[in-house]
């Protein structure tokens, strides 16, 4: 199972739509972590049982995933708070340890997203995630078909190649 993780809390965001299209391209079982905005604010002293149900769900889905795919916008040159908070909940639990991951920023145009992607990569490095590929993609360079698939072209070819790097 591939776990799709959007940095945007909206299921209708460009990043969530992009992840759904990648999931369809993969031909694999997918699960979207579309509840990250429901996670409570992380506080290190409160990272102990009993954990909130959304934290348990987040950790369980990550543990069950063969690989994860991140796609995030940039908010003030950084990660959206909802994604950073979700990653903070993993600081002591290890679900991303050596987990294969693809990391994308999907923003309106270049050079937006560069700092956000770097911030995400630093967080994933701290969690010992095995990032197998990462890229900045821009909404003006990626086309979608009427049914939501990523249209043929350079971006689609790159994504197919990146998916091939996952177990």
One Martini backbone bead per residue (centre of mass of N, CA, C, O) as a GRO file, in nm:
protein
  167
    1UNK     BB    1   0.097   0.036   0.022
    2UNK     BB    2   0.022   0.371  -0.049
    3UNK     BB    3   0.098   0.678   0.105
    4UNK     BB    4  -0.074   0.983   0.088
    5UNK     BB    5   0.085   1.313   0.143
    6UNK     BB    6  -0.051   1.619   0.216
    7UNK     BB    7   0.015   1.961   0.288
    8UNK     BB    8  -0.285   1.988   0.240
    9UNK     BB    9  -0.605   2.001   0.398
   10UNK     BB   10  -0.728   1.985   0.113
   11UNK     BB   11  -0.893   1.769  -0.107
   12UNK     BB   12  -0.899   2.013  -0.346
   13UNK     BB   13  -0.620   2.047  -0.392
   14UNK     BB   14  -0.352   2.034  -0.593
   15UNK     BB   15  -0.197   1.819  -0.423
   16UNK     BB   16  -0.425   1.611  -0.392
   17UNK     BB   17  -0.474   1.572  -0.693
   18UNK     BB   18  -0.187   1.485  -0.765
   19UNK     BB   19  -0.182   1.233  -0.581
   20UNK     BB   20  -0.417   1.082  -0.710
   21UNK     BB   21  -0.278   1.057  -0.987
   22UNK     BB   22  -0.035   0.897  -0.890
   23UNK     BB   23  -0.191   0.662  -0.769
   24UNK     BB   24  -0.317   0.573  -1.038
   25UNK     BB   25  -0.044   0.523  -1.186
   26UNK     BB   26   0.067   0.289  -0.997
   27UNK     BB   27  -0.149   0.042  -0.954
   28UNK     BB   28  -0.203   0.067  -0.648
   29UNK     BB   29  -0.258   0.066  -0.334
   30UNK     BB   30  -0.430   0.331  -0.167
   31UNK     BB   31  -0.375   0.600   0.077
   32UNK     BB   32  -0.518   0.884   0.233
   33UNK     BB   33  -0.397   1.143   0.446
   34UNK     BB   34  -0.694   1.336   0.515
   35UNK     BB   35  -0.648   1.404   0.860
   36UNK     BB   36  -0.416   1.601   0.960
   37UNK     BB   37  -0.596   1.844   1.071
   38UNK     BB   38  -0.693   1.650   1.325
   39UNK     BB   39  -0.445   1.682   1.465
   40UNK     BB   40  -0.294   1.752   1.729
   41UNK     BB   41  -0.091   1.940   1.889
   42UNK     BB   42   0.232   1.906   1.939
   43UNK     BB   43   0.372   1.765   2.253
   44UNK     BB   44   0.626   1.608   2.396
   45UNK     BB   45   0.491   1.553   2.689
   46UNK     BB   46   0.226   1.406   2.524
   47UNK     BB   47   0.395   1.147   2.406
   48UNK     BB   48   0.156   0.938   2.526
   49UNK     BB   49  -0.026   0.731   2.677
   50UNK     BB   50  -0.303   0.810   2.546
   51UNK     BB   51  -0.366   0.837   2.225
   52UNK     BB   52  -0.500   0.980   1.985
   53UNK     BB   53  -0.678   0.851   1.727
   54UNK     BB   54  -0.527   1.006   1.495
   55UNK     BB   55  -0.245   0.913   1.576
   56UNK     BB   56  -0.293   0.612   1.550
   57UNK     BB   57  -0.370   0.616   1.253
   58UNK     BB   58  -0.114   0.744   1.138
   59UNK     BB   59   0.083   0.525   1.243
   60UNK     BB   60  -0.056   0.277   1.118
   61UNK     BB   61  -0.043   0.360   0.817
   62UNK     BB   62   0.262   0.391   0.805
   63UNK     BB   63   0.337   0.101   0.893
   64UNK     BB   64   0.172  -0.035   0.644
   65UNK     BB   65   0.343   0.100   0.448
   66UNK     BB   66   0.569   0.064   0.184
   67UNK     BB   67   0.510   0.369   0.102
   68UNK     BB   68   0.565   0.725   0.035
   69UNK     BB   69   0.385   1.031  -0.068
   70UNK     BB   70   0.483   1.362  -0.114
   71UNK     BB   71   0.286   1.675  -0.124
   72UNK     BB   72   0.367   2.031  -0.137
   73UNK     BB   73   0.334   2.330  -0.047
   74UNK     BB   74   0.392   2.677   0.016
   75UNK     BB   75   0.442   2.850   0.332
   76UNK     BB   76   0.642   3.090   0.371
   77UNK     BB   77   0.881   2.897   0.258
   78UNK     BB   78   0.722   2.643   0.383
   79UNK     BB   79   0.569   2.437   0.566
   80UNK     BB   80   0.291   2.331   0.654
   81UNK     BB   81   0.170   2.292   0.966
   82UNK     BB   82   0.022   2.018   0.927
   83UNK     BB   83   0.278   1.859   0.839
   84UNK     BB   84   0.470   1.921   1.070
   85UNK     BB   85   0.291   1.806   1.292
   86UNK     BB   86   0.278   1.516   1.184
   87UNK     BB   87   0.586   1.468   1.204
   88UNK     BB   88   0.618   1.523   1.508
   89UNK     BB   89   0.451   1.257   1.590
   90UNK     BB   90   0.726   1.075   1.488
   91UNK     BB   91   0.988   1.126   1.665
   92UNK     BB   92   0.940   0.846   1.868
   93UNK     BB   93   0.818   0.594   1.672
   94UNK     BB   94   0.941   0.507   1.359
   95UNK     BB   95   0.764   0.481   1.084
   96UNK     BB   96   0.998   0.625   0.885
   97UNK     BB   97   1.210   0.418   0.916
   98UNK     BB   98   1.328   0.340   0.603
   99UNK     BB   99   1.110   0.467   0.438
  100UNK     BB  100   0.998   0.495   0.137
  101UNK     BB  101   1.027   0.807  -0.064
  102UNK     BB  102   0.841   1.065  -0.212
  103UNK     BB  103   0.923   1.413  -0.309
  104UNK     BB  104   0.700   1.696  -0.344
  105UNK     BB  105   0.652   1.996  -0.509
  106UNK     BB  106   0.336   2.185  -0.570
  107UNK     BB  107   0.343   2.472  -0.760
  108UNK     BB  108   0.274   2.728  -0.964
  109UNK     BB  109   0.591   2.837  -0.968
  110UNK     BB  110   0.888   2.936  -1.031
  111UNK     BB  111   1.062   2.887  -0.718
  112UNK     BB  112   0.848   2.764  -0.574
  113UNK     BB  113   0.919   2.528  -0.295
  114UNK     BB  114   1.221   2.492  -0.230
  115UNK     BB  115   1.216   2.540   0.084
  116UNK     BB  116   1.000   2.337   0.154
  117UNK     BB  117   1.148   2.088   0.053
  118UNK     BB  118   1.394   2.118   0.235
  119UNK     BB  119   1.240   2.100   0.501
  120UNK     BB  120   1.125   1.821   0.452
  121UNK     BB  121   1.397   1.676   0.419
  122UNK     BB  122   1.497   1.737   0.705
  123UNK     BB  123   1.271   1.592   0.855
  124UNK     BB  124   1.317   1.312   0.720
  125UNK     BB  125   1.605   1.279   0.817
  126UNK     BB  126   1.534   1.280   1.124
  127UNK     BB  127   1.340   1.012   1.057
  128UNK     BB  128   1.497   0.815   0.854
  129UNK     BB  129   1.420   0.852   0.566
  130UNK     BB  130   1.394   0.702   0.234
  131UNK     BB  131   1.479   0.897  -0.018
  132UNK     BB  132   1.445   0.824  -0.372
  133UNK     BB  133   1.285   1.098  -0.454
  134UNK     BB  134   1.301   1.444  -0.584
  135UNK     BB  135   1.075   1.732  -0.664
  136UNK     BB  136   0.994   2.006  -0.864
  137UNK     BB  137   0.664   2.112  -0.932
  138UNK     BB  138   0.451   2.276  -1.176
  139UNK     BB  139   0.137   2.366  -1.264
  140UNK     BB  140   0.233   2.479  -1.558
  141UNK     BB  141   0.369   2.168  -1.629
  142UNK     BB  142   0.093   2.023  -1.550
  143UNK     BB  143  -0.135   1.798  -1.692
  144UNK     BB  144  -0.484   1.726  -1.716
  145UNK     BB  145  -0.730   1.532  -1.754
  146UNK     BB  146  -1.068   1.499  -1.731
  147UNK     BB  147  -1.015   1.240  -1.514
  148UNK     BB  148  -0.726   1.332  -1.351
  149UNK     BB  149  -0.494   1.272  -1.514
  150UNK     BB  150  -0.178   1.263  -1.622
  151UNK     BB  151  -0.046   1.384  -1.884
  152UNK     BB  152   0.135   1.360  -2.133
  153UNK     BB  153   0.491   1.380  -2.066
  154UNK     BB  154   0.755   1.470  -1.882
  155UNK     BB  155   0.620   1.446  -1.603
  156UNK     BB  156   0.507   1.163  -1.635
  157UNK     BB  157   0.774   1.018  -1.689
  158UNK     BB  158   0.907   1.095  -1.418
  159UNK     BB  159   0.690   0.962  -1.236
  160UNK     BB  160   0.722   0.674  -1.338
  161UNK     BB  161   1.017   0.652  -1.255
  162UNK     BB  162   0.977   0.708  -0.954
  163UNK     BB  163   0.781   0.472  -0.896
  164UNK     BB  164   1.003   0.253  -0.978
  165UNK     BB  165   1.170   0.304  -0.695
  166UNK     BB  166   0.961   0.151  -0.557
  167UNK     BB  167   0.859  -0.143  -0.387
   0.00000   0.00000   0.00000
